[in-house]
Amino acid sequence: MYEKTLKDVLTKYKDGMIELNDAINILNHLPYEDIGFAKIDYNREVRKGFPEVIYCEGKTPKQVKEIAMHMFERGSNVLGTRASIKHYEALKEVCDDVKYYDLARIISIKAEDITKTKGVIGVIAAGTSDLPVAEEAAVTAELMGNSVKRIYDVGVAGIHRLLNKIDEIREFRVIICIAGMEGALPTVVGGLVGCPIIAVPTSIGYGANFHGLSALLAMLNSCSSGVSVVNIDNGFGAAYSASLINKIGE
């Protein structure tokens, strides 16, 4: 149904039977594909600028494999978050092009190249323990076509490490700032730069950290202007928002 409808729209537009705005309006409402256990929204890229992303956690390897291959065979780039090695191995059985980013827990299959942005997203992490979330953000942003620069292990316990990178940090178009414990890093960075900051609290910390809740509340109460906050450990969500911001300037 999806392929037939898309071909009809493109053919009518090329033949001059419908105007560009009418074609775009039709494409914005194309149907999804129902494969039983999932409904794949192929039109997501038209509406949002990037295809539907597979959240792998809670899905079986077989389910992830079937969704991913349906997307790939129809020309969509595939991005799967919170993926395990079992998800990757299931996909590897049917697709040699699949890549697995172990630390980020991401799988990807590239169907077509995406032009890299000129503006750079900076991913700044407080400590090495925050790297799984930081890498989820960095890899997601890269796969969405962004230029990314990583600056890791620059938490406030040794703030001279951060200040040593400040000239570089001030060149970023948007910053994803990741921290656990008391979550102070985004506030400090926010007082030093003029670009938007997306803060990501992580669940790293001792008991009173409450699995990231203390960092989340601290970031929500930041006195620095221009700091927005996503949910605990949500590197993907931060990267998606940062990508939208970054591409406004392209």
BALOBA-1460 file (C-alpha; in Angstrom, 3 decimals):
// residues 250
<rec num="1" residu="m" x="0.000" y="0.000" z="0.000"/>
<rec num="2" residu="y" x="2.796" y="2.406" z="0.956"/>
<rec num="3" residu="e" x="4.932" y="1.870" z="-2.147"/>
<rec num="4" residu="k" x="1.976" y="2.021" z="-4.517"/>
<rec num="5" residu="t" x="0.665" y="5.247" z="-2.993"/>
<rec num="6" residu="l" x="4.093" y="6.894" z="-3.025"/>
<rec num="7" residu="k" x="4.653" y="5.956" z="-6.663"/>
<rec num="8" residu="d" x="1.238" y="7.322" z="-7.587"/>
<rec num="9" residu="v" x="1.971" y="10.642" z="-5.896"/>
<rec num="10" residu="l" x="5.397" y="11.011" z="-7.502"/>
<rec num="11" residu="t" x="4.087" y="10.032" z="-10.938"/>
<rec num="12" residu="k" x="1.225" y="12.509" z="-10.761"/>
<rec num="13" residu="y" x="3.584" y="15.260" z="-9.636"/>
<rec num="14" residu="k" x="6.136" y="14.535" z="-12.387"/>
<rec num="15" residu="d" x="3.333" y="14.487" z="-14.981"/>
<rec num="16" residu="g" x="2.052" y="17.845" z="-13.767"/>
<rec num="17" residu="m" x="-1.251" y="16.423" z="-12.554"/>
<rec num="18" residu="i" x="-0.841" y="17.809" z="-9.012"/>
<rec num="19" residu="e" x="1.012" y="20.809" z="-7.594"/>
<rec num="20" residu="l" x="4.035" y="20.517" z="-5.302"/>
<rec num="21" residu="n" x="2.126" y="21.663" z="-2.206"/>
<rec num="22" residu="d" x="-0.607" y="19.118" z="-2.898"/>
<rec num="23" residu="a" x="1.981" y="16.347" z="-3.305"/>
<rec num="24" residu="i" x="3.656" y="17.302" z="-0.022"/>
<rec num="25" residu="n" x="0.287" y="17.328" z="1.753"/>
<rec num="26" residu="i" x="-0.485" y="13.806" z="0.483"/>
<rec num="27" residu="l" x="2.955" y="12.546" z="1.479"/>
<rec num="28" residu="n" x="2.436" y="13.973" z="4.970"/>
<rec num="29" residu="h" x="-0.554" y="11.666" z="5.424"/>
<rec num="30" residu="l" x="0.664" y="8.468" z="3.795"/>
<rec num="31" residu="p" x="-0.346" y="5.288" z="5.626"/>
<rec num="32" residu="y" x="1.886" y="3.179" z="7.788"/>
<rec num="33" residu="e" x="2.635" y="-0.506" z="7.241"/>
<rec num="34" residu="d" x="1.006" y="-2.937" z="9.654"/>
<rec num="35" residu="i" x="3.191" y="-6.019" z="10.131"/>
<rec num="36" residu="g" x="1.098" y="-7.454" z="12.949"/>
<rec num="37" residu="f" x="3.116" y="-6.676" z="16.054"/>
<rec num="38" residu="a" x="4.218" y="-3.236" z="14.843"/>
<rec num="39" residu="k" x="3.014" y="-0.412" z="12.599"/>
<rec num="40" residu="i" x="5.944" y="1.080" z="10.712"/>
<rec num="41" residu="d" x="5.597" y="4.794" z="10.007"/>
<rec num="42" residu="y" x="7.526" y="5.237" z="6.748"/>
<rec num="43" residu="n" x="6.272" y="8.797" z="6.469"/>
<rec num="44" residu="r" x="8.171" y="9.867" z="9.594"/>
<rec num="45" residu="e" x="11.096" y="11.139" z="7.558"/>
<rec num="46" residu="v" x="8.861" y="13.480" z="5.551"/>
<rec num="47" residu="r" x="7.317" y="14.933" z="8.712"/>
<rec num="48" residu="k" x="10.355" y="14.956" z="11.002"/>
<rec num="49" residu="g" x="13.401" y="14.846" z="8.746"/>
<rec num="50" residu="f" x="14.564" y="11.410" z="9.961"/>
<rec num="51" residu="p" x="12.996" y="7.917" z="9.718"/>
<rec num="52" residu="e" x="11.236" y="6.234" z="12.610"/>
<rec num="53" residu="v" x="13.710" y="5.025" z="15.243"/>
<rec num="54" residu="i" x="13.419" y="1.528" z="16.729"/>
<rec num="55" residu="y" x="13.475" y="1.344" z="20.528"/>
<rec num="56" residu="c" x="14.880" y="-2.166" z="20.907"/>
<rec num="57" residu="e" x="14.614" y="-2.702" z="24.653"/>
<rec num="58" residu="g" x="11.608" y="-4.914" z="25.349"/>
<rec num="59" residu="k" x="11.479" y="-6.186" z="21.773"/>
<rec num="60" residu="t" x="12.722" y="-9.645" z="20.838"/>
<rec num="61" residu="p" x="15.649" y="-9.989" z="18.419"/>
<rec num="62" residu="k" x="13.236" y="-11.420" z="15.848"/>
<rec num="63" residu="q" x="10.914" y="-8.425" z="16.138"/>
<rec num="64" residu="v" x="13.757" y="-5.916" z="15.787"/>
<rec num="65" residu="k" x="15.131" y="-7.823" z="12.803"/>
<rec num="66" residu="e" x="11.775" y="-7.828" z="11.020"/>
<rec num="67" residu="i" x="11.107" y="-4.118" z="11.620"/>
<rec num="68" residu="a" x="14.630" y="-3.140" z="10.591"/>
<rec num="69" residu="m" x="14.613" y="-5.168" z="7.399"/>
<rec num="70" residu="h" x="11.201" y="-3.860" z="6.352"/>
<rec num="71" residu="m" x="12.585" y="-0.330" z="6.716"/>
<rec num="72" residu="f" x="15.921" y="-1.030" z="5.033"/>
<rec num="73" residu="e" x="14.364" y="-2.802" z="2.060"/>
<rec num="74" residu="r" x="12.230" y="0.290" z="1.442"/>
<rec num="75" residu="g" x="15.239" y="2.587" z="1.384"/>
<rec num="76" residu="s" x="15.145" y="3.903" z="4.957"/>
<rec num="77" residu="n" x="18.202" y="4.361" z="7.107"/>
<rec num="78" residu="v" x="17.788" y="2.268" z="10.257"/>
<rec num="79" residu="l" x="18.614" y="3.407" z="13.779"/>
<rec num="80" residu="g" x="17.849" y="1.221" z="16.789"/>
<rec num="81" residu="t" x="18.478" y="2.397" z="20.359"/>
<rec num="82" residu="r" x="18.981" y="0.391" z="23.574"/>
<rec num="83" residu="a" x="19.958" y="-2.582" z="21.447"/>
<rec num="84" residu="s" x="21.673" y="-5.662" z="22.844"/>
<rec num="85" residu="i" x="24.269" y="-7.846" z="21.175"/>
<rec num="86" residu="k" x="21.473" y="-10.367" z="20.557"/>
<rec num="87" residu="h" x="19.541" y="-7.804" z="18.537"/>
<rec num="88" residu="y" x="22.671" y="-7.131" z="16.511"/>
<rec num="89" residu="e" x="23.412" y="-10.810" z="15.930"/>
<rec num="90" residu="a" x="19.851" y="-11.427" z="14.705"/>
<rec num="91" residu="l" x="20.195" y="-8.611" z="12.177"/>
<rec num="92" residu="k" x="23.661" y="-9.730" z="11.147"/>
<rec num="93" residu="e" x="22.150" y="-13.026" z="9.979"/>
<rec num="94" residu="v" x="20.270" y="-11.231" z="7.206"/>
<rec num="95" residu="c" x="22.212" y="-8.000" z="6.639"/>
<rec num="96" residu="d" x="25.982" y="-7.589" z="6.355"/>
<rec num="97" residu="d" x="25.701" y="-3.780" z="6.502"/>
<rec num="98" residu="v" x="24.465" y="-3.600" z="10.082"/>
<rec num="99" residu="k" x="26.762" y="-1.871" z="12.589"/>
<rec num="100" residu="y" x="26.718" y="-2.182" z="16.373"/>
<rec num="101" residu="y" x="27.965" y="0.527" z="18.722"/>
<rec num="102" residu="d" x="28.575" y="-1.423" z="21.893"/>
<rec num="103" residu="l" x="28.971" y="1.407" z="24.421"/>
<rec num="104" residu="a" x="26.068" y="3.393" z="22.970"/>
<rec num="105" residu="r" x="23.895" y="0.245" z="22.588"/>
<rec num="106" residu="i" x="22.900" y="1.344" z="19.083"/>
<rec num="107" residu="i" x="22.447" y="-0.588" z="15.851"/>
<rec num="108" residu="s" x="22.364" y="1.082" z="12.453"/>
<rec num="109" residu="i" x="22.035" y="0.230" z="8.785"/>
<rec num="110" residu="k" x="22.814" y="2.905" z="6.221"/>
<rec num="111" residu="a" x="20.591" y="2.827" z="3.148"/>
<rec num="112" residu="e" x="21.586" y="6.274" z="1.890"/>
<rec num="113" residu="d" x="24.164" y="8.908" z="2.780"/>
<rec num="114" residu="i" x="23.167" y="11.938" z="4.851"/>
<rec num="115" residu="t" x="24.973" y="15.228" z="4.268"/>
<rec num="116" residu="k" x="26.882" y="16.291" z="7.373"/>
<rec num="117" residu="t" x="26.044" y="19.626" z="8.953"/>
<rec num="118" residu="k" x="28.540" y="22.467" z="9.107"/>
<rec num="119" residu="g" x="27.432" y="23.393" z="12.597"/>
<rec num="120" residu="v" x="28.911" y="21.181" z="15.314"/>
<rec num="121" residu="i" x="27.094" y="19.573" z="18.234"/>
<rec num="122" residu="g" x="29.279" y="19.331" z="21.302"/>
<rec num="123" residu="v" x="28.747" y="16.341" z="23.604"/>
<rec num="124" residu="i" x="30.242" y="17.131" z="27.009"/>
<rec num="125" residu="a" x="30.257" y="14.500" z="29.766"/>
<rec num="126" residu="a" x="31.198" y="14.962" z="33.395"/>
<rec num="127" residu="g" x="32.785" y="11.569" z="34.037"/>
<rec num="128" residu="t" x="33.777" y="8.296" z="32.436"/>
<rec num="129" residu="s" x="30.836" y="6.590" z="34.144"/>
<rec num="130" residu="d" x="28.522" y="8.798" z="32.066"/>
<rec num="131" residu="l" x="29.943" y="7.602" z="28.751"/>
<rec num="132" residu="p" x="27.192" y="5.085" z="27.824"/>
<rec num="133" residu="v" x="24.647" y="7.927" z="27.844"/>
<rec num="134" residu="a" x="27.111" y="10.323" z="26.196"/>
<rec num="135" residu="e" x="27.847" y="7.861" z="23.420"/>
<rec num="136" residu="e" x="24.159" y="7.199" z="22.865"/>
<rec num="137" residu="a" x="23.798" y="10.942" z="22.299"/>
<rec num="138" residu="a" x="26.931" y="11.323" z="20.165"/>
<rec num="139" residu="v" x="26.305" y="8.314" z="17.913"/>
<rec num="140" residu="t" x="22.632" y="9.221" z="17.466"/>
<rec num="141" residu="a" x="23.552" y="12.771" z="16.472"/>
<rec num="142" residu="e" x="26.149" y="11.503" z="13.994"/>
<rec num="143" residu="l" x="23.757" y="9.013" z="12.408"/>
<rec num="144" residu="m" x="21.242" y="11.838" z="12.005"/>
<rec num="145" residu="g" x="23.754" y="13.731" z="9.866"/>
<rec num="146" residu="n" x="25.384" y="16.033" z="12.399"/>
<rec num="147" residu="s" x="29.023" y="16.875" z="12.912"/>
<rec num="148" residu="v" x="29.838" y="15.960" z="16.516"/>
<rec num="149" residu="k" x="32.734" y="16.750" z="18.859"/>
<rec num="150" residu="r" x="33.182" y="14.846" z="22.115"/>
<rec num="151" residu="i" x="34.660" y="16.359" z="25.287"/>
<rec num="152" residu="y" x="34.627" y="13.810" z="28.098"/>
<rec num="153" residu="d" x="35.650" y="13.626" z="31.773"/>
<rec num="154" residu="v" x="35.473" y="17.357" z="32.477"/>
<rec num="155" residu="g" x="33.241" y="17.365" z="35.557"/>
<rec num="156" residu="v" x="33.179" y="20.104" z="38.175"/>
<rec num="157" residu="a" x="35.350" y="18.141" z="40.615"/>
<rec num="158" residu="g" x="38.282" y="19.213" z="38.415"/>
<rec num="159" residu="i" x="36.890" y="22.267" z="36.685"/>
<rec num="160" residu="h" x="40.259" y="23.264" z="35.203"/>
<rec num="161" residu="r" x="39.764" y="20.386" z="32.726"/>
<rec num="162" residu="l" x="36.619" y="22.072" z="31.438"/>
<rec num="163" residu="l" x="38.140" y="25.564" z="31.341"/>
<rec num="164" residu="n" x="41.059" y="24.236" z="29.318"/>
<rec num="165" residu="k" x="38.560" y="23.443" z="26.530"/>
<rec num="166" residu="i" x="36.436" y="26.597" z="26.761"/>
<rec num="167" residu="d" x="37.557" y="28.183" z="23.480"/>
<rec num="168" residu="e" x="36.628" y="25.015" z="21.625"/>
<rec num="169" residu="i" x="33.344" y="24.688" z="23.514"/>
<rec num="170" residu="r" x="32.305" y="28.219" z="22.552"/>
<rec num="171" residu="e" x="32.432" y="27.252" z="18.870"/>
<rec num="172" residu="f" x="29.628" y="24.674" z="19.186"/>
<rec num="173" residu="r" x="26.207" y="25.500" z="17.741"/>
<rec num="174" residu="v" x="24.436" y="23.451" z="20.407"/>
<rec num="175" residu="i" x="25.709" y="21.463" z="23.402"/>
<rec num="176" residu="i" x="24.525" y="18.218" z="24.969"/>
<rec num="177" residu="c" x="25.779" y="18.276" z="28.555"/>
<rec num="178" residu="i" x="25.700" y="15.024" z="30.532"/>
<rec num="179" residu="a" x="26.247" y="14.505" z="34.254"/>
<rec num="180" residu="g" x="25.232" y="12.331" z="37.167"/>
<rec num="181" residu="m" x="25.862" y="12.800" z="40.890"/>
<rec num="182" residu="e" x="24.589" y="16.336" z="41.724"/>
<rec num="183" residu="g" x="24.266" y="17.293" z="38.034"/>
<rec num="184" residu="a" x="26.145" y="20.592" z="38.302"/>
<rec num="185" residu="l" x="27.991" y="20.562" z="34.978"/>
<rec num="186" residu="p" x="25.237" y="21.992" z="32.704"/>
<rec num="187" residu="t" x="24.806" y="25.019" z="34.998"/>
<rec num="188" residu="v" x="28.543" y="25.736" z="34.878"/>
<rec num="189" residu="v" x="28.714" y="25.324" z="31.106"/>
<rec num="190" residu="g" x="25.564" y="27.425" z="30.725"/>
<rec num="191" residu="g" x="27.288" y="30.335" z="32.416"/>
<rec num="192" residu="l" x="30.205" y="30.200" z="29.972"/>
<rec num="193" residu="v" x="28.594" y="29.854" z="26.526"/>
<rec num="194" residu="g" x="25.910" y="31.524" z="24.433"/>
<rec num="195" residu="c" x="24.481" y="28.518" z="22.558"/>
<rec num="196" residu="p" x="21.519" y="26.297" z="23.563"/>
<rec num="197" residu="i" x="22.344" y="23.556" z="26.066"/>
<rec num="198" residu="i" x="20.452" y="20.291" z="26.432"/>
<rec num="199" residu="a" x="21.172" y="18.773" z="29.826"/>
<rec num="200" residu="v" x="21.006" y="15.021" z="30.386"/>
<rec num="201" residu="p" x="20.929" y="13.712" z="33.970"/>
<rec num="202" residu="t" x="22.347" y="10.220" z="34.371"/>
<rec num="203" residu="s" x="21.548" y="7.577" z="36.960"/>
<rec num="204" residu="i" x="25.188" y="7.541" z="38.082"/>
<rec num="205" residu="g" x="25.686" y="8.365" z="41.762"/>
<rec num="206" residu="y" x="25.465" y="7.173" z="45.342"/>
<rec num="207" residu="g" x="22.262" y="6.523" z="47.299"/>
<rec num="208" residu="a" x="20.993" y="10.090" z="47.676"/>
<rec num="209" residu="n" x="21.312" y="10.482" z="43.918"/>
<rec num="210" residu="f" x="18.103" y="8.393" z="43.736"/>
<rec num="211" residu="h" x="19.086" y="6.834" z="40.390"/>
<rec num="212" residu="g" x="19.416" y="10.221" z="38.709"/>
<rec num="213" residu="l" x="16.509" y="12.049" z="40.316"/>
<rec num="214" residu="s" x="18.753" y="14.465" z="42.236"/>
<rec num="215" residu="a" x="20.651" y="15.334" z="39.037"/>
<rec num="216" residu="l" x="17.361" y="15.797" z="37.166"/>
<rec num="217" residu="l" x="15.969" y="18.185" z="39.791"/>
<rec num="218" residu="a" x="19.235" y="20.123" z="39.963"/>
<rec num="219" residu="m" x="19.259" y="20.608" z="36.190"/>
<rec num="220" residu="l" x="15.597" y="21.646" z="36.159"/>
<rec num="221" residu="n" x="16.477" y="24.265" z="38.780"/>
<rec num="222" residu="s" x="19.550" y="25.527" z="36.948"/>
<rec num="223" residu="c" x="20.156" y="29.268" z="37.337"/>
<rec num="224" residu="s" x="21.890" y="29.399" z="33.929"/>
<rec num="225" residu="s" x="19.745" y="30.645" z="31.059"/>
<rec num="226" residu="g" x="19.321" y="28.543" z="27.921"/>
<rec num="227" residu="v" x="19.497" y="25.144" z="29.637"/>
<rec num="228" residu="s" x="16.794" y="22.633" z="28.676"/>
<rec num="229" residu="v" x="16.536" y="19.201" z="30.306"/>
<rec num="230" residu="v" x="15.560" y="15.755" z="29.038"/>
<rec num="231" residu="n" x="14.751" y="12.654" z="31.058"/>
<rec num="232" residu="i" x="17.231" y="10.574" z="33.029"/>
<rec num="233" residu="d" x="19.726" y="8.688" z="30.816"/>
<rec num="234" residu="n" x="17.941" y="9.925" z="27.665"/>
<rec num="235" residu="g" x="20.925" y="10.510" z="25.406"/>
<rec num="236" residu="f" x="18.808" y="9.719" z="22.355"/>
<rec num="237" residu="g" x="16.192" y="12.364" z="23.169"/>
<rec num="238" residu="a" x="18.890" y="14.973" z="23.722"/>
<rec num="239" residu="a" x="20.532" y="14.143" z="20.397"/>
<rec num="240" residu="y" x="17.247" y="14.330" z="18.501"/>
<rec num="241" residu="s" x="16.481" y="17.783" z="19.894"/>
<rec num="242" residu="a" x="20.061" y="18.960" z="19.337"/>
<rec num="243" residu="s" x="19.871" y="17.776" z="15.737"/>
<rec num="244" residu="l" x="16.687" y="19.772" z="15.119"/>
<rec num="245" residu="i" x="18.324" y="22.882" z="16.597"/>
<rec num="246" residu="n" x="21.559" y="22.376" z="14.677"/>
<rec num="247" residu="k" x="19.843" y="21.980" z="11.330"/>
<rec num="248" residu="i" x="17.891" y="25.211" z="11.732"/>
<rec num="249" residu="g" x="21.173" y="26.990" z="11.132"/>
<rec num="250" residu="e" x="22.051" y="25.092" z="7.969"/>
